[in-house]
Amino acid sequence: MNDGIKQLAARIRNLFSLGEFRKRYGDGKIQVKTVFNRVVEKKEAFPYGFKAKAKKGTVLVLCQGGSFDGFEILPVLDYEGGPDLEEGDAALYTESGGWVILRENGGIEAEAKSGPITAKTKAGKILIGEDGSIAMEGSAVALQKSGLPAARKTDPVQSTAADDTAFWQWVTTVSSTLAALTGGSLTPPTMINSKITGGSATVTIG
């Protein structure tokens, strides 16, 4: 076999090369040892909208024109530790942490193996804790824009004649009776201040 054919065979063989992930550097580069015992270092070529920092796995090295002078390291492959998927599902996951599944039927599932699930915006965030609690941080929380407002335990609650006609008619009658008995004037308050003193597991707004 002449040298030209050998070089062509080597380039074809080198077009795609499997390798073993060795280590990751602080600048984002990773070190890979190929099946041909060649050690290469470069940042992984992630597709738009996806990025990961794998700790182990098999690596596919793409060599343009079959030459290692123009190689690209594709994202680390690791088929272990993922969530159970149905046909058509897609997932983002880590080996020992949480995952997000986009279900074929239109649903979205998120699970945290430890720690909270956090959704952040510029103005605040929502945390679903390990105990199932929900904590909201922000200037306002609107549970149903067209519904009724919600109140905290420490928020004042007011009642007027428009809110509870029967109660305020009773207050007016009692005030008039007392005024007649005492011979003086007695003006009932126009509204009453109170506060929420208990809570419930389920709250419906609107």
C-alpha positions in Angstrom: 0.0 0.0 0.0 1.6 3.3 -1.0 1.8 6.4 1.2 -1.1 8.2 -0.5 -3.5 5.4 0.2 -2.2 5.1 3.8 -2.8 8.8 4.4 -6.3 8.6 2.9 -7.1 5.6 5.1 -5.8 7.4 8.2 -7.9 10.5 7.4 -11.1 8.4 6.9 -10.3 6.5 10.2 -9.8 9.8 12.1 -13.0 11.5 10.9 -14.8 10.3 14.0 -12.8 9.1 17.0 -14.2 7.9 20.3 -12.3 9.0 23.4 -12.4 8.9 27.2 -13.1 12.0 29.3 -10.1 12.7 31.5 -10.5 16.1 33.2 -12.0 19.6 33.0 -10.1 22.8 33.2 -11.2 26.1 34.7 -11.4 27.8 31.3 -14.0 25.3 30.1 -11.6 23.1 28.1 -11.7 19.3 28.7 -9.0 16.7 28.2 -9.8 13.6 26.1 -7.8 10.5 25.4 -8.8 9.0 22.1 -8.8 5.3 21.2 -5.6 5.9 19.3 -4.0 7.1 22.6 -3.9 10.7 21.4 -4.6 13.3 24.1 -6.5 16.4 22.9 -7.8 19.4 24.8 -10.5 21.8 23.7 -13.9 23.2 24.7 -16.9 21.0 23.8 -18.9 22.1 20.8 -22.4 22.5 22.3 -25.5 23.1 20.1 -27.4 26.4 20.7 -29.5 26.4 23.8 -27.7 23.5 25.6 -24.7 23.4 27.9 -23.5 20.9 30.5 -20.4 20.0 32.6 -20.2 16.2 32.7 -17.9 14.5 35.2 -17.4 11.3 33.2 -18.4 9.6 30.0 -17.4 8.7 26.4 -16.4 11.5 24.1 -16.8 11.8 20.3 -14.1 13.7 18.5 -14.8 15.1 15.1 -11.8 15.7 12.9 -12.5 18.0 9.9 -11.0 16.3 6.8 -9.7 13.5 8.9 -7.0 15.7 10.4 -6.5 16.3 14.1 -5.3 19.8 13.2 -8.9 20.9 12.9 -10.8 18.8 15.5 -13.9 19.5 17.5 -14.9 17.8 20.7 -18.6 17.0 20.8 -20.5 17.0 24.2 -19.7 14.1 26.5 -21.9 11.1 26.1 -23.2 9.3 29.2 -26.3 7.1 29.1 -26.4 6.2 32.8 -28.6 7.8 35.5 -31.3 9.4 33.4 -35.0 9.4 34.3 -37.5 7.0 32.8 -39.0 8.3 29.5 -41.9 7.3 27.4 -41.7 7.4 23.6 -41.4 10.9 22.4 -40.3 12.4 25.7 -37.1 14.5 26.1 -35.2 15.3 29.3 -32.4 17.4 30.9 -30.8 15.6 33.8 -27.6 15.0 35.8 -26.2 11.7 37.0 -27.1 12.2 40.7 -29.1 15.4 40.8 -32.5 16.6 39.5 -34.1 16.5 36.1 -36.7 18.2 33.9 -38.8 16.1 31.5 -40.8 17.4 28.5 -43.5 14.8 28.0 -44.8 14.0 24.6 -48.4 14.5 25.9 -47.6 18.2 26.6 -46.7 18.0 30.3 -43.6 19.2 32.0 -42.1 17.5 35.1 -39.3 18.7 37.3 -37.7 16.9 40.2 -35.0 17.9 42.6 -33.2 15.0 44.4 -32.2 17.4 47.1 -32.7 21.1 47.7 -35.5 23.3 46.3 -36.8 23.8 42.8 -36.3 27.5 42.1 -37.9 29.7 39.4 -36.3 33.2 39.1 -37.3 36.4 37.5 -35.7 39.9 37.7 -38.2 41.0 40.4 -38.3 37.8 42.6 -38.4 34.1 42.7 -40.5 31.1 43.7 -39.0 28.2 45.7 -40.6 24.8 46.2 -38.9 23.3 49.2 -38.0 19.7 50.0 -40.9 19.6 52.5 -43.4 20.7 49.8 -43.6 24.3 51.0 -43.8 27.2 48.5 -42.0 30.4 49.2 -42.5 33.5 47.0 -40.3 36.5 47.0 -41.4 39.7 45.2 -43.4 42.9 45.5 -46.7 41.2 44.7 -48.3 37.8 44.1 -51.3 37.5 41.8 -52.9 34.1 42.0 -55.8 35.0 39.7 -55.8 38.4 38.0 -59.6 38.6 37.6 -60.4 37.1 41.0 -60.4 38.4 44.6 -57.4 39.5 46.5 -55.6 37.3 49.0 -54.5 38.4 52.5 -51.8 37.4 54.9 -52.5 36.7 58.6 -51.2 40.1 59.6 -53.1 42.1 57.0 -56.1 44.1 58.2 -59.5 43.0 57.0 -62.3 45.6 56.7 -66.1 45.2 56.6 -68.6 47.9 55.5 -72.4 48.0 55.1 -71.9 47.2 51.4 -70.0 44.0 52.4 -72.4 42.7 55.2 -75.7 44.5 55.1 -77.4 42.4 57.9 -74.6 42.9 60.3 -74.4 46.6 59.9 -78.2 47.0 60.2 -77.9 45.2 63.5 -75.1 47.5 64.6 -77.2 50.6 63.7 -80.3 49.2 65.5 -78.3 48.5 68.7 -76.6 51.9 68.5 -80.0 53.6 68.2 -81.4 51.6 71.1 -78.5 52.5 73.3 -78.7 56.1 72.4 -82.4 56.2 73.3 -81.7 54.5 76.7 -78.8 56.8 77.6 -80.4 59.9 76.3 -77.3 60.7 74.4 -76.0 60.4 70.8 -74.2 57.3 69.7 -72.6 57.1 66.3 -71.6 53.6 65.1 -68.3 53.2 63.3 -68.4 53.2 59.6 -66.2 50.1 59.3 -64.6 47.4 61.5 -61.0 46.4 61.4 -60.1 42.7 62.0 -57.4 40.3 60.9 -57.0 36.7 59.8 -56.3 34.5 62.8 -56.1 31.1 61.1 -55.2 29.3 57.9 -56.2 26.3 55.9 -54.4 23.8 53.7 -56.3 24.8 50.6 -57.2 28.4 49.6 -59.4 29.3 46.6 -59.1 32.8 45.2 -62.0 34.1 43.1 
